[in-house]
Amino acid sequence: MKFTGLQIGQRFRYQGKTYRKATPLTATAEGEEQKKLIPRSALVEALDARPDPVPTSAARDIPVATLDRAMNELASDINEIIAESGLNAEQASSLSRQLQAAFLKTRHHLNLP
């Protein structure tokens, strides 16, 4: 399966090591604390069954200021992950541009400035 098919917290094997998915873009190897950037298209072997989806309550209105703050924190987290990824400057810049486009598209879909 591809890395994107895993849920946050799910254990998997990649390149002979066991990891736990930490974020949509990173994982932590067992026994280590540092996160590693894993390509979305990376083929991985799931070690845990997919957790059952958590039942959600009815949709609720989230204040725009809360959404905006969460999106800004996400942007900060993404920038930190890129900075710590070990990518060279050209790769980091390219990845940053792609993520910024996705980020802006999401803000647009959420009707955020």
C-alpha positions as CSV (number, residue, x, y, z in Angstrom):
1,M,0.0,0.0,0.0
2,K,1.1,3.6,-0.4
3,F,2.1,5.8,2.6
4,T,-1.0,7.9,2.1
5,G,-3.2,4.9,2.7
6,L,-2.1,4.7,6.3
7,Q,-3.8,6.5,9.1
8,I,-2.0,8.6,11.7
9,G,-0.7,6.4,14.4
10,Q,-0.7,3.2,12.3
11,R,2.5,1.1,12.3
12,F,4.2,0.1,9.0
13,R,7.4,-1.2,7.6
14,Y,9.4,0.8,5.1
15,Q,12.9,0.0,3.7
16,G,13.4,-2.7,6.4
17,K,12.5,-0.5,9.4
18,T,9.4,-0.3,11.4
19,Y,7.7,3.2,11.7
20,R,4.6,4.8,13.1
21,K,2.9,7.4,11.0
22,A,3.1,10.7,12.8
23,T,1.6,13.2,10.3
24,P,0.4,13.0,6.7
25,L,4.0,13.5,5.6
26,T,6.2,12.1,8.3
27,A,6.8,9.0,10.4
28,T,8.9,8.1,13.4
29,A,11.0,4.9,13.5
30,E,10.5,2.7,16.5
31,G,13.0,3.6,19.2
32,E,13.7,7.0,17.8
33,E,12.2,10.4,18.3
34,Q,13.2,12.3,15.1
35,K,10.5,12.4,12.4
36,K,11.4,11.3,8.9
37,L,9.8,12.6,5.7
38,I,8.2,9.7,3.8
39,P,7.1,10.2,0.2
40,R,3.3,10.0,-0.3
41,S,3.8,7.4,-3.0
42,A,6.2,5.3,-1.0
43,L,5.2,1.6,-0.9
44,V,4.9,0.4,2.7
45,E,3.7,-2.7,4.5
46,A,1.0,-2.0,7.1
47,L,1.7,-3.8,10.4
48,D,-1.5,-2.8,12.2
49,A,-5.0,-3.2,10.9
50,R,-6.6,0.1,10.0
51,P,-8.3,1.4,13.1
52,D,-12.1,1.6,13.0
53,P,-13.2,5.1,12.1
54,V,-14.1,7.2,15.1
55,P,-17.8,8.0,15.0
56,T,-18.3,11.7,14.5
57,S,-21.0,13.8,15.9
58,A,-23.1,16.1,13.8
59,A,-21.3,18.8,11.9
60,R,-20.7,21.9,13.9
61,D,-20.0,25.4,13.0
62,I,-16.3,26.4,13.6
63,P,-15.6,30.1,13.9
64,V,-13.6,31.5,11.0
65,A,-10.9,32.8,13.4
66,T,-10.4,29.2,14.8
67,L,-10.1,27.8,11.2
68,D,-7.7,30.6,10.3
69,R,-5.5,30.0,13.4
70,A,-5.4,26.2,12.7
71,M,-4.4,26.8,9.1
72,N,-1.6,29.2,10.1
73,E,-0.3,26.6,12.6
74,L,-0.5,23.9,9.9
75,A,1.6,26.2,7.6
76,S,4.1,26.7,10.3
77,D,4.3,22.9,11.0
78,I,4.8,22.2,7.3
79,N,7.6,24.8,7.0
80,E,9.3,23.2,10.0
81,I,9.0,19.7,8.5
82,I,10.5,20.9,5.2
83,A,13.3,22.7,7.0
84,E,14.2,19.6,9.0
85,S,13.8,17.2,6.1
86,G,17.4,17.1,5.0
87,L,16.3,18.0,1.4
88,N,18.7,20.2,-0.6
89,A,17.6,23.8,-1.2
90,E,16.2,23.1,-4.7
91,Q,14.2,20.1,-3.5
92,A,12.9,22.0,-0.4
93,S,11.9,25.0,-2.5
94,S,10.1,22.8,-5.0
95,L,8.2,20.9,-2.2
96,S,7.4,24.2,-0.4
97,R,5.9,25.6,-3.6
98,Q,3.7,22.5,-4.1
99,L,2.6,22.5,-0.5
100,Q,1.9,26.3,-0.6
101,A,-0.4,25.8,-3.7
102,A,-2.3,23.0,-1.9
103,F,-2.5,25.1,1.3
104,L,-3.9,28.1,-0.7
105,K,-6.4,25.8,-2.4
106,T,-7.6,24.5,0.9
107,R,-8.0,28.0,2.3
108,H,-10.0,28.9,-0.8
109,H,-12.3,25.9,-0.3
110,L,-12.8,26.9,3.3
111,N,-13.6,30.5,2.2
112,L,-10.7,31.9,4.2
113,P,-8.7,34.9,3.1
